[in-house]
Amino acid sequence: MIDIEEIKAICKQSNLWELNNPRVIGMVNNMIKCIENEATYTQDQKETAANIILSNLIIFGKYKIDLIA
């Protein structure tokens, strides 16, 4: 289980105000809680989904990403 304090710590590492704000922290926390509470997912699926969310938070917070539409 991912604690909200861990999410806050990840967000604080970013210089981007867009990531380091209460709304993003709350949104990420809610997404992870929804995944953790989903009865139809296996434990492996829950961990994979939470890791994808946290990895994206870290990647977009640390690196300049050029998105191609």
N, CA, C and O atoms as a GROMACS GRO file, in nm:
protein
  276
    1MET      N    1   0.083  -0.118   0.000
    1MET     CA    2   0.000   0.000   0.000
    1MET      C    3   0.088   0.125   0.000
    1MET      O    4   0.186   0.135   0.074
    2ILE      N    5   0.052   0.219  -0.084
    2ILE     CA    6   0.127   0.343  -0.097
    2ILE      C    7   0.065   0.447  -0.004
    2ILE      O    8  -0.056   0.472  -0.010
    3ASP      N    9   0.146   0.506   0.082
    3ASP     CA   10   0.101   0.607   0.175
    3ASP      C   11   0.100   0.745   0.107
    3ASP      O   12   0.183   0.770   0.020
    4ILE      N   13   0.009   0.832   0.147
    4ILE     CA   14   0.002   0.965   0.087
    4ILE      C   15   0.131   1.044   0.112
    4ILE      O   16   0.167   1.130   0.032
    5GLU      N   17   0.199   1.016   0.220
    5GLU     CA   18   0.326   1.085   0.248
    5GLU      C   19   0.432   1.049   0.144
    5GLU      O   20   0.515   1.133   0.110
    6GLU      N   21   0.430   0.926   0.095
    6GLU     CA   22   0.521   0.887  -0.012
    6GLU      C   23   0.490   0.963  -0.140
    6GLU      O   24   0.582   1.006  -0.211
    7ILE      N   25   0.363   0.980  -0.170
    7ILE     CA   26   0.322   1.055  -0.288
    7ILE      C   27   0.366   1.201  -0.275
    7ILE      O   28   0.417   1.259  -0.370
    8LYS      N   29   0.347   1.258  -0.157
    8LYS     CA   30   0.390   1.397  -0.132
    8LYS      C   31   0.541   1.410  -0.153
    8LYS      O   32   0.587   1.508  -0.212
    9ALA      N   33   0.616   1.314  -0.103
    9ALA     CA   34   0.762   1.318  -0.116
    9ALA      C   35   0.804   1.313  -0.263
    9ALA      O   36   0.896   1.384  -0.303
   10ILE      N   37   0.738   1.230  -0.343
   10ILE     CA   38   0.769   1.222  -0.485
   10ILE      C   39   0.738   1.355  -0.552
   10ILE      O   40   0.817   1.405  -0.633
   11CYS      N   41   0.623   1.413  -0.520
   11CYS     CA   42   0.582   1.539  -0.582
   11CYS      C   43   0.674   1.654  -0.541
   11CYS      O   44   0.701   1.742  -0.622
   12LYS      N   45   0.723   1.653  -0.419
   12LYS     CA   46   0.812   1.759  -0.372
   12LYS      C   47   0.947   1.756  -0.442
   12LYS      O   48   1.018   1.857  -0.443
   13GLN      N   49   0.985   1.642  -0.499
   13GLN     CA   50   1.112   1.633  -0.571
   13GLN      C   51   1.109   1.711  -0.702
   13GLN      O   52   1.214   1.743  -0.758
   14SER      N   53   0.989   1.742  -0.749
   14SER     CA   54   0.975   1.810  -0.877
   14SER      C   55   0.979   1.961  -0.858
   14SER      O   56   0.926   2.015  -0.760
   15ASN      N   57   1.043   2.029  -0.951
   15ASN     CA   58   1.043   2.175  -0.952
   15ASN      C   59   0.917   2.229  -1.019
   15ASN      O   60   0.894   2.350  -1.018
   16LEU      N   61   0.838   2.142  -1.075
   16LEU     CA   62   0.717   2.184  -1.146
   16LEU      C   63   0.604   2.206  -1.046
   16LEU      O   64   0.567   2.115  -0.972
   17TRP      N   65   0.550   2.327  -1.043
   17TRP     CA   66   0.439   2.355  -0.953
   17TRP      C   67   0.315   2.274  -0.991
   17TRP      O   68   0.229   2.247  -0.907
   18GLU      N   69   0.307   2.236  -1.119
   18GLU     CA   70   0.192   2.159  -1.164
   18GLU      C   71   0.184   2.023  -1.095
   18GLU      O   72   0.074   1.970  -1.074
   19LEU      N   73   0.297   1.966  -1.060
   19LEU     CA   74   0.299   1.836  -0.993
   19LEU      C   75   0.302   1.848  -0.842
   19LEU      O   76   0.241   1.768  -0.771
   20ASN      N   77   0.371   1.949  -0.794
   20ASN     CA   78   0.386   1.965  -0.649
   20ASN      C   79   0.273   2.052  -0.595
   20ASN      O   80   0.297   2.164  -0.549
   21ASN      N   81   0.151   2.002  -0.601
   21ASN     CA   82   0.037   2.075  -0.546
   21ASN      C   83  -0.064   1.976  -0.489
   21ASN      O   84  -0.066   1.859  -0.526
   22PRO      N   85  -0.148   2.024  -0.397
   22PRO     CA   86  -0.241   1.934  -0.328
   22PRO      C   87  -0.339   1.861  -0.420
   22PRO      O   88  -0.377   1.748  -0.391
   23ARG      N   89  -0.380   1.923  -0.529
   23ARG     CA   90  -0.475   1.857  -0.619
   23ARG      C   91  -0.413   1.735  -0.687
   23ARG      O   92  -0.477   1.631  -0.698
   24VAL      N   93  -0.291   1.748  -0.732
   24VAL     CA   94  -0.223   1.635  -0.796
   24VAL      C   95  -0.198   1.525  -0.693
   24VAL      O   96  -0.219   1.407  -0.721
   25ILE      N   97  -0.154   1.564  -0.576
   25ILE     CA   98  -0.129   1.466  -0.470
   25ILE      C   99  -0.258   1.390  -0.437
   25ILE      O  100  -0.257   1.268  -0.426
   26GLY      N  101  -0.367   1.463  -0.423
   26GLY     CA  102  -0.496   1.400  -0.393
   26GLY      C  103  -0.544   1.311  -0.506
   26GLY      O  104  -0.597   1.203  -0.482
   27MET      N  105  -0.524   1.356  -0.632
   27MET     CA  106  -0.567   1.278  -0.747
   27MET      C  107  -0.489   1.147  -0.756
   27MET      O  108  -0.548   1.041  -0.777
   28VAL      N  109  -0.358   1.154  -0.740
   28VAL     CA  110  -0.275   1.034  -0.747
   28VAL      C  111  -0.310   0.940  -0.632
   28VAL      O  112  -0.321   0.819  -0.651
   29ASN      N  113  -0.328   0.996  -0.513
   29ASN     CA  114  -0.367   0.914  -0.398
   29ASN      C  115  -0.500   0.844  -0.424
   29ASN      O  116  -0.514   0.725  -0.394
   30ASN      N  117  -0.597   0.915  -0.480
   30ASN     CA  118  -0.727   0.856  -0.508
   30ASN      C  119  -0.717   0.746  -0.614
   30ASN      O  120  -0.781   0.641  -0.600
   31MET      N  121  -0.639   0.768  -0.719
   31MET     CA  122  -0.622   0.665  -0.822
   31MET      C  123  -0.564   0.537  -0.762
   31MET      O  124  -0.610   0.427  -0.792
   32ILE      N  125  -0.462   0.553  -0.678
   32ILE     CA  126  -0.398   0.436  -0.618
   32ILE      C  127  -0.494   0.366  -0.521
   32ILE      O  128  -0.498   0.243  -0.516
   33LYS      N  129  -0.570   0.442  -0.444
   33LYS     CA  130  -0.667   0.382  -0.352
   33LYS      C  131  -0.775   0.305  -0.429
   33LYS      O  132  -0.816   0.197  -0.387
   34CYS      N  133  -0.820   0.360  -0.541
   34CYS     CA  134  -0.920   0.291  -0.623
   34CYS      C  135  -0.865   0.158  -0.673
   34CYS      O  136  -0.936   0.058  -0.673
   35ILE      N  137  -0.742   0.158  -0.716
   35ILE     CA  138  -0.678   0.035  -0.764
   35ILE      C  139  -0.665  -0.065  -0.649
   35ILE      O  140  -0.697  -0.182  -0.665
   36GLU      N  141  -0.617  -0.018  -0.534
   36GLU     CA  142  -0.598  -0.107  -0.419
   36GLU      C  143  -0.729  -0.168  -0.371
   36GLU      O  144  -0.730  -0.281  -0.321
   37ASN      N  145  -0.838  -0.097  -0.385
   37ASN     CA  146  -0.968  -0.144  -0.335
   37ASN      C  147  -1.049  -0.221  -0.438
   37ASN      O  148  -1.159  -0.267  -0.407
   38GLU      N  149  -0.997  -0.236  -0.558
   38GLU     CA  150  -1.069  -0.308  -0.664
   38GLU      C  151  -1.062  -0.458  -0.638
   38GLU      O  152  -0.954  -0.518  -0.639
   39ALA      N  153  -1.176  -0.517  -0.615
   39ALA     CA  154  -1.183  -0.659  -0.580
   39ALA      C  155  -1.150  -0.752  -0.696
   39ALA      O  156  -1.109  -0.866  -0.673
   40THR      N  157  -1.169  -0.706  -0.819
   40THR     CA  158  -1.148  -0.795  -0.934
   40THR      C  159  -1.003  -0.800  -0.980
   40THR      O  160  -0.969  -0.882  -1.065
   41TYR      N  161  -0.916  -0.715  -0.926
   41TYR     CA  162  -0.775  -0.717  -0.964
   41TYR      C  163  -0.697  -0.812  -0.874
   41TYR      O  164  -0.726  -0.823  -0.755
   42THR      N  165  -0.598  -0.879  -0.932
   42THR     CA  166  -0.508  -0.960  -0.851
   42THR      C  167  -0.408  -0.866  -0.782
   42THR      O  168  -0.398  -0.749  -0.819
   43GLN      N  169  -0.337  -0.916  -0.684
   43GLN     CA  170  -0.237  -0.835  -0.615
   43GLN      C  171  -0.129  -0.789  -0.713
   43GLN      O  172  -0.081  -0.676  -0.704
   44ASP      N  173  -0.091  -0.875  -0.805
   44ASP     CA  174   0.010  -0.840  -0.904
   44ASP      C  175  -0.040  -0.726  -0.994
   44ASP      O  176   0.036  -0.634  -1.025
   45GLN      N  177  -0.165  -0.732  -1.035
   45GLN     CA  178  -0.223  -0.626  -1.118
   45GLN      C  179  -0.228  -0.493  -1.041
   45GLN      O  180  -0.200  -0.388  -1.098
   46LYS      N  181  -0.263  -0.498  -0.915
   46LYS     CA  182  -0.268  -0.378  -0.831
   46LYS      C  183  -0.130  -0.315  -0.819
   46LYS      O  184  -0.116  -0.193  -0.833
   47GLU      N  185  -0.030  -0.397  -0.794
   47GLU     CA  186   0.106  -0.345  -0.780
   47GLU      C  187   0.157  -0.287  -0.911
   47GLU      O  188   0.222  -0.182  -0.912
   48THR      N  189   0.129  -0.354  -1.021
   48THR     CA  190   0.173  -0.306  -1.151
   48THR      C  191   0.108  -0.171  -1.184
   48THR      O  192   0.177  -0.079  -1.227
   49ALA      N  193  -0.022  -0.159  -1.163
   49ALA     CA  194  -0.092  -0.034  -1.193
   49ALA      C  195  -0.041   0.081  -1.104
   49ALA      O  196  -0.019   0.191  -1.154
   50ALA      N  197  -0.022   0.055  -0.976
   50ALA     CA  198   0.029   0.159  -0.886
   50ALA      C  199   0.171   0.200  -0.925
   50ALA      O  200   0.204   0.318  -0.920
   51ASN      N  201   0.253   0.104  -0.964
   51ASN     CA  202   0.390   0.135  -1.007
   51ASN      C  203   0.391   0.218  -1.136
   51ASN      O  204   0.476   0.306  -1.152
   52ILE      N  205   0.300   0.192  -1.226
   52ILE     CA  206   0.291   0.271  -1.349
   52ILE      C  207   0.254   0.415  -1.316
   52ILE      O  208   0.314   0.508  -1.371
   53ILE      N  209   0.158   0.434  -1.228
   53ILE     CA  210   0.118   0.570  -1.190
   53ILE      C  211   0.234   0.644  -1.124
   53ILE      O  212   0.264   0.758  -1.161
   54LEU      N  213   0.299   0.580  -1.027
   54LEU     CA  214   0.410   0.646  -0.958
   54LEU      C  215   0.529   0.670  -1.050
   54LEU      O  216   0.595   0.773  -1.040
   55SER      N  217   0.557   0.576  -1.139
   55SER     CA  218   0.667   0.593  -1.234
   55SER      C  219   0.643   0.713  -1.325
   55SER      O  220   0.734   0.791  -1.353
   56ASN      N  221   0.520   0.727  -1.372
   56ASN     CA  222   0.488   0.842  -1.457
   56ASN      C  223   0.500   0.972  -1.380
   56ASN      O  224   0.547   1.072  -1.435
   57LEU      N  225   0.459   0.973  -1.255
   57LEU     CA  226   0.473   1.092  -1.172
   57LEU      C  227   0.620   1.130  -1.158
   57LEU      O  228   0.654   1.248  -1.168
   58ILE      N  229   0.705   1.034  -1.135
   58ILE     CA  230   0.848   1.059  -1.122
   58ILE      C  231   0.908   1.104  -1.254
   58ILE      O  232   0.983   1.202  -1.257
   59ILE      N  233   0.877   1.036  -1.362
   59ILE     CA  234   0.934   1.070  -1.493
   59ILE      C  235   0.893   1.210  -1.536
   59ILE      O  236   0.978   1.289  -1.577
   60PHE      N  237   0.764   1.241  -1.528
   60PHE     CA  238   0.718   1.372  -1.572
   60PHE      C  239   0.762   1.483  -1.478
   60PHE      O  240   0.767   1.599  -1.519
   61GLY      N  241   0.795   1.450  -1.354
   61GLY     CA  242   0.842   1.549  -1.259
   61GLY      C  243   0.989   1.580  -1.271
   61GLY      O  244   1.032   1.687  -1.229
   62LYS      N  245   1.068   1.490  -1.326
   62LYS     CA  246   1.212   1.507  -1.331
   62LYS      C  247   1.268   1.541  -1.469
   62LYS      O  248   1.372   1.605  -1.480
   63TYR      N  249   1.199   1.499  -1.572
   63TYR     CA  250   1.257   1.510  -1.705
   63TYR      C  251   1.169   1.594  -1.797
   63TYR      O  252   1.046   1.594  -1.783
   64LYS      N  253   1.231   1.663  -1.890
   64LYS     CA  254   1.155   1.736  -1.991
   64LYS      C  255   1.108   1.636  -2.093
   64LYS      O  256   1.190   1.571  -2.159
   65ILE      N  257   0.979   1.623  -2.106
   65ILE     CA  258   0.920   1.526  -2.196
   65ILE      C  259   0.856   1.600  -2.313
   65ILE      O  260   0.770   1.686  -2.293
   66ASP      N  261   0.896   1.567  -2.433
   66ASP     CA  262   0.833   1.622  -2.552
   66ASP      C  263   0.725   1.526  -2.596
   66ASP      O  264   0.754   1.415  -2.641
   67LEU      N  265   0.602   1.569  -2.584
   67LEU     CA  266   0.491   1.484  -2.624
   67LEU      C  267   0.459   1.506  -2.770
   67LEU      O  268   0.447   1.620  -2.816
   68ILE      N  269   0.445   1.398  -2.841
   68ILE     CA  270   0.409   1.404  -2.983
   68ILE      C  271   0.264   1.359  -2.995
   68ILE      O  272   0.229   1.247  -2.957
   69ALA      N  273   0.182   1.448  -3.048
   69ALA     CA  274   0.038   1.415  -3.058
   69ALA      C  275   0.010   1.340  -3.186
   69ALA      O  276  -0.104   1.304  -3.213
   0.00000   0.00000   0.00000
